[in-house]
Amino acid sequence: QVQLVESGGGSVQPGGSLRLSCAASGNIFSIDHMGWYRQAPGKARELVATVTSGGSSMYADSVKDRFTISRDNTKNTVFLQMNSLKPEDTAVYYCCAVDIHSRTFWGQGTQVTVSS
């Protein structure tokens, strides 16, 4: 089992920045890749960004050039730096980890609100 705890959400004005963190514990050596998803009210959960253990990353088109995902393997933590935030980025952001057996683990979610 892998446990994930997110932090760093909050409220910010359009154009602002936030940095989300996700700390993993438990069977961390089984983790293959980690990522962030988000779910806005009334919408399905969607992929935001992922990063492999080797550092390769991918992003949803909607966040490219604004968000950066990174991973500190020494601290078992993944980060999501979010710049130039827009109201449409408002959502609950969930950290996820996929292990070598293709099992997916989720954090509890952290709210991000972008509003003037």
C-alpha positions as CSV (number, residue, x, y, z in Angstrom):
1,Q,0.0,0.0,0.0
2,V,1.0,3.6,-0.7
3,Q,-0.3,6.6,1.3
4,L,-0.4,10.0,-0.2
5,V,-0.8,13.3,1.5
6,E,-1.3,16.6,-0.4
7,S,-0.7,20.1,0.7
8,G,-0.4,23.6,-0.7
9,G,-3.9,24.3,-2.0
10,G,-5.7,27.5,-1.4
11,S,-7.3,30.6,-3.0
12,V,-5.5,32.9,-5.4
13,Q,-6.3,35.6,-7.9
14,P,-6.1,35.0,-11.6
15,G,-2.5,35.2,-12.8
16,G,-1.2,34.0,-9.4
17,S,0.8,31.0,-8.5
18,L,0.5,28.0,-6.1
19,R,2.7,25.1,-5.4
20,L,1.2,21.7,-4.5
21,S,3.1,19.0,-2.7
22,C,2.3,15.3,-2.3
23,A,4.3,13.2,0.1
24,A,4.2,9.4,-0.3
25,S,4.7,6.8,2.4
26,G,4.3,3.1,2.8
27,N,5.6,0.8,0.0
28,I,7.3,3.7,-1.8
29,F,9.8,1.4,-3.6
30,S,6.9,0.0,-5.6
31,I,5.9,3.3,-7.1
32,D,6.4,3.6,-10.9
33,H,5.0,7.0,-11.7
34,M,3.1,9.7,-9.9
35,G,0.9,12.5,-11.1
36,W,-1.8,15.0,-10.5
37,Y,-5.5,15.0,-11.5
38,R,-8.2,17.5,-10.9
39,Q,-11.9,17.5,-10.6
40,A,-14.1,20.6,-11.0
41,P,-17.7,20.7,-9.8
42,G,-19.9,18.8,-12.1
43,K,-17.1,17.5,-14.2
44,A,-15.1,14.3,-14.5
45,R,-11.7,13.9,-13.0
46,E,-9.0,14.8,-15.5
47,L,-5.3,14.3,-15.9
48,V,-3.2,17.3,-15.2
49,A,0.4,16.0,-15.3
50,T,2.5,12.9,-14.6
51,V,6.1,12.2,-13.9
52,T,8.0,8.9,-14.0
53,S,10.6,7.7,-11.6
54,G,13.2,8.8,-14.2
55,G,11.8,12.3,-14.4
56,S,10.0,12.2,-17.7
57,S,6.9,14.3,-17.6
58,M,3.7,14.9,-19.6
59,Y,1.0,17.5,-19.3
60,A,-2.6,18.1,-20.3
61,D,-2.8,20.7,-23.1
62,S,-4.7,23.0,-20.9
63,V,-1.8,23.4,-18.5
64,K,1.2,23.2,-20.7
65,D,3.7,26.1,-20.3
66,R,1.9,27.1,-17.1
67,F,2.3,24.1,-14.8
68,T,5.5,22.2,-13.9
69,I,5.5,18.8,-12.3
70,S,8.6,17.6,-10.5
71,R,9.6,14.7,-8.2
72,D,12.1,14.5,-5.4
73,N,12.8,10.8,-5.0
74,T,15.0,11.3,-1.9
75,K,11.9,12.8,-0.1
76,N,9.3,10.6,-1.9
77,T,7.5,13.8,-2.8
78,V,6.0,15.1,-6.0
79,F,5.3,18.8,-6.7
80,L,3.1,20.8,-9.0
81,Q,4.1,24.4,-9.6
82,M,1.1,26.2,-11.0
83,N,1.7,29.6,-12.6
84,S,-0.6,32.0,-14.5
85,L,-3.6,30.5,-12.9
86,K,-7.0,30.9,-14.5
87,P,-10.5,30.6,-13.0
88,E,-10.9,27.4,-15.0
89,D,-8.1,25.9,-13.0
90,T,-10.4,25.9,-10.0
91,A,-10.9,22.3,-8.9
92,V,-10.0,19.7,-6.2
93,Y,-6.5,18.5,-7.1
94,Y,-5.6,14.9,-6.4
95,C,-2.2,13.3,-6.2
96,C,-1.9,9.7,-7.5
97,A,0.7,7.1,-7.6
98,V,0.8,4.0,-9.8
99,D,2.9,1.1,-8.7
100,I,4.7,-1.6,-10.6
101,H,1.6,-3.8,-10.4
102,S,-0.4,-1.0,-12.1
103,R,-2.4,-0.3,-8.9
104,T,-3.4,3.3,-8.4
105,F,-3.4,5.1,-5.1
106,W,-5.0,8.5,-4.4
107,G,-4.5,11.3,-2.0
108,Q,-7.4,13.0,-0.2
109,G,-7.4,16.0,-2.5
110,T,-6.7,19.7,-2.0
111,Q,-8.9,22.6,-3.1
112,V,-7.5,25.2,-5.5
113,T,-9.7,28.2,-6.1
114,V,-8.8,30.9,-8.6
115,S,-11.1,33.9,-8.3
116,S,-10.9,37.7,-8.3
